[in-house]
Amino acid sequence: MTGPTTPEDQCGWPVDVRQCTGWDEFPVSVRELAAVVAGQLLRMLSGRQFGVCPTTVRPIPRGHPDMPRWRRWELYLSPELPGWTSFCGCPGLGPAAGCGCDRAVQVSLPGGVYQVLEVRVDGKVLPAAAYRVDNRRWLLRTDGASWPAQQDLTIADDQPGAFTVTYVRGVPVPAAGRWAGGQLACEIARAAVGDAKCRLPRRVSAIVRQGVHTEFVDPAKLARDGMTGIPEVDGWLAAVNPHGLPRDSVVWSPDLPGPRRRTS
């Protein structure tokens, strides 16, 4: 039995296992699991800086159409992506652009846009020439039309009255991160089959054998420090996330209303 899929599970992390001796000899199920576990661990330990995730959002404006043009409507995303807030309007374009909150030609997409896959308005797919993305954030309408001022969230994405944006968010994993993922996946696979060459740390602190005293790093301490115990993997993690942050810093104000959250 498996649990529900979370947005975190959908963020890809390709691993480069070309330097893993004997990788092809592991069972397919072991290789697949090791690659997934290694990718998810490195994504979290690197502060969730890397990894691209497929996302579908349905922006909806809050406010009144007659509000002053200088006000900016707050947009909330679909219940499938709780916790994110986006905005519409024309910040930075100025009055000369002829736009404002009564003519929404921009929508802010959260998470950093890597690639827009599809935009649907009233159930119809817009041509790619009808929009563009600025600053990895703003989805700008370029065909002279505006984004919908409202939509019905109770209908399907392909029905009239729906406004849906499907895109890939995030930053692709760099080559060094793919290599580190391969090294970690290799050791996870070895641990899964009981290979004595596995370098993952064990729950033992010291061994005295024939007068030789050997101490091992405590795995619990490694976990607290955001490390794995594999030197080459930990070297990369220390370079990209030297302070061990769990994710990028954000600024939040108690004056902002809470986002819509789907609870059932």
C-alpha positions in Angstrom: 0.0 0.0 0.0 1.4 3.4 -0.9 0.5 6.8 0.5 -0.7 9.8 -1.5 1.6 11.6 -3.9 2.9 15.0 -2.7 4.3 17.8 -4.8 7.7 17.0 -3.3 7.5 13.5 -4.8 7.0 14.9 -8.3 10.2 17.0 -8.4 12.7 15.1 -10.5 16.4 14.6 -9.6 18.3 12.7 -12.3 21.2 10.7 -10.9 24.4 9.9 -12.8 25.4 6.3 -11.9 28.1 5.8 -14.5 30.8 5.8 -11.8 28.9 3.1 -9.7 30.7 -0.2 -10.1 28.2 -3.0 -10.5 25.1 -0.8 -10.8 23.7 -2.9 -13.6 23.9 -6.0 -11.5 21.5 -4.7 -8.9 17.8 -5.8 -9.3 15.7 -3.3 -11.2 13.5 -2.6 -8.2 16.6 -1.8 -6.1 18.0 0.6 -8.7 14.7 2.4 -9.1 14.2 2.8 -5.4 17.8 3.9 -4.7 17.6 6.5 -7.4 14.4 8.0 -6.1 15.5 7.9 -2.4 18.9 9.5 -3.3 17.2 12.2 -5.3 14.7 13.1 -2.7 17.4 13.1 0.1 19.7 15.4 -1.9 16.8 17.7 -2.8 15.9 18.2 0.9 19.5 18.4 2.1 20.4 21.0 -0.6 17.7 23.2 0.7 15.3 22.4 -2.1 17.2 24.6 -4.4 17.2 22.2 -7.3 14.8 19.9 -9.1 12.0 20.7 -11.6 8.4 19.9 -10.7 5.3 19.8 -12.9 2.6 22.1 -11.6 -0.9 23.1 -12.6 -2.5 26.2 -11.2 -5.8 27.9 -11.6 -5.4 31.6 -10.6 -8.5 33.5 -9.4 -8.6 37.2 -8.5 -10.0 38.5 -5.2 -11.4 42.0 -5.0 -13.9 44.2 -6.8 -13.5 45.1 -10.5 -14.3 48.8 -9.7 -11.3 49.2 -7.3 -8.7 51.9 -8.2 -6.2 51.0 -10.9 -3.3 51.4 -8.6 -4.5 48.6 -6.4 -3.3 45.1 -7.1 -5.6 42.1 -7.0 -4.5 39.2 -4.9 -4.6 35.8 -6.7 -4.7 32.4 -5.0 -3.9 29.2 -6.7 -5.9 26.1 -7.0 -6.4 23.8 -4.0 -4.0 21.3 -5.5 -1.1 23.6 -4.6 -1.8 25.0 -1.1 0.3 27.6 0.5 1.3 29.6 -2.6 0.1 33.2 -3.4 0.4 35.0 -6.7 -0.7 38.3 -8.1 -2.0 39.9 -11.3 -1.6 43.3 -12.7 1.2 45.3 -14.5 3.8 46.2 -11.9 6.8 48.0 -13.4 5.1 48.7 -16.8 3.6 52.0 -15.8 0.4 53.8 -16.9 1.7 54.2 -20.5 1.3 50.4 -20.9 -2.5 50.9 -20.5 -2.9 48.2 -17.9 -3.9 47.9 -14.3 -6.0 45.7 -12.1 -9.0 46.2 -14.3 -7.0 44.8 -17.2 -4.9 41.9 -16.0 -2.2 41.1 -18.6 0.2 39.5 -16.1 -0.1 36.6 -13.7 2.7 35.8 -11.2 3.5 32.1 -11.1 5.2 30.8 -7.9 8.2 28.6 -7.6 10.3 30.0 -10.5 9.1 29.1 -14.0 11.4 26.8 -15.9 9.0 26.0 -18.8 5.4 26.7 -19.6 3.7 23.6 -21.0 0.2 24.7 -21.6 -2.2 27.6 -20.9 -6.0 27.0 -21.2 -8.6 29.7 -21.2 -12.3 28.7 -21.4 -11.1 25.1 -22.1 -9.1 26.0 -25.2 -5.3 25.8 -25.4 -3.7 29.2 -26.2 -0.9 29.2 -28.8 2.6 29.7 -27.3 2.9 33.0 -29.3 0.0 34.5 -27.1 2.2 34.8 -24.0 5.7 34.9 -22.6 7.5 34.6 -19.3 9.5 37.4 -17.8 12.0 37.0 -14.9 11.0 33.4 -14.4 7.8 34.6 -12.7 5.5 36.8 -14.8 3.2 35.2 -17.4 2.6 38.1 -19.7 -0.3 38.1 -22.3 1.2 39.3 -25.6 -1.7 39.0 -28.1 -3.5 42.1 -26.9 -6.1 40.2 -24.8 -6.3 40.0 -21.0 -6.3 37.1 -18.6 -9.7 36.2 -17.2 -11.0 38.3 -14.3 -12.8 35.3 -12.8 -13.3 31.6 -13.2 -15.3 28.7 -11.8 -13.2 26.3 -9.8 -15.9 23.7 -9.6 -15.6 22.9 -13.3 -12.9 20.9 -15.1 -9.8 22.5 -16.7 -11.1 21.9 -20.2 -14.5 23.5 -19.7 -15.7 27.1 -20.6 -15.0 29.4 -17.7 -11.8 27.7 -16.6 -8.3 29.3 -16.6 -5.4 26.9 -16.1 -1.7 27.2 -16.4 0.5 24.1 -16.5 4.2 24.6 -16.2 7.4 23.2 -14.8 8.9 25.1 -11.9 12.2 25.0 -10.2 15.9 24.9 -11.2 17.4 21.9 -13.1 19.9 19.8 -11.1 23.5 20.8 -12.1 25.9 18.2 -13.3 27.7 18.0 -9.9 24.4 17.4 -8.2 23.5 14.6 -10.6 26.9 13.0 -10.0 26.4 13.3 -6.2 23.0 11.7 -6.6 24.6 8.8 -8.4 27.2 8.3 -5.7 24.5 8.3 -3.0 22.2 6.0 -5.0 25.0 3.6 -5.5 25.6 3.2 -1.7 21.8 3.0 -1.0 21.6 0.1 -3.5 24.5 -1.6 -1.9 22.9 -1.3 1.5 19.6 -2.7 0.1 21.3 -5.9 -1.0 23.6 -6.2 2.0 26.8 -5.5 0.1 29.7 -5.3 2.6 31.3 -2.5 0.4 28.5 -0.1 1.3 29.9 3.1 2.7 26.8 4.4 4.4 27.5 5.0 8.2 26.2 2.4 10.6 24.9 2.8 14.2 28.2 2.1 15.8 30.5 4.6 17.4 33.7 2.7 18.0 35.4 -0.7 17.5 38.5 -2.1 19.2 40.0 -5.0 17.3 43.5 -6.4 17.8 44.5 -3.3 19.7 43.3 -1.0 17.0 40.7 1.6 18.1 38.5 2.8 15.3 35.8 5.4 15.7 32.9 6.0 13.4 30.7 9.1 12.7 27.4 8.9 14.4 24.6 8.8 11.7 22.3 10.8 14.0 24.8 13.6 14.1 25.2 13.5 10.3 21.5 13.8 9.9 21.4 16.8 12.2 24.2 18.4 10.2 22.5 17.7 6.9 25.1 15.3 5.7 25.1 11.7 4.4 28.5 10.3 5.5 29.7 10.0 1.9 32.6 12.4 1.5 32.1 13.4 -2.1 28.4 13.8 -1.6 28.8 15.9 1.6 31.4 18.1 -0.2 28.9 19.0 -2.8 26.2 19.7 -0.1 28.6 21.9 1.8 29.3 23.9 -1.3 25.6 24.5 -2.3 24.1 24.7 1.2 26.9 25.7 3.6 24.5 26.7 6.4 22.2 23.6 6.2 19.1 25.6 5.4 16.0 23.4 4.9 14.7 25.7 2.1 15.1 29.2 0.7 14.2 32.1 3.0 10.9 33.8 2.4 9.3 37.0 3.7 5.7 36.8 5.0 3.5 39.4 6.6 0.6 38.8 9.0 -1.3 41.5 7.1 -1.6 39.3 4.1 -4.7 37.0 4.2 -4.1 33.3 4.2 -4.2 31.2 1.0 -7.0 28.8 0.1 -6.3 25.3 1.4 -8.1 22.2 0.3 -8.9 20.0 3.3 -11.1 17.3 1.7 
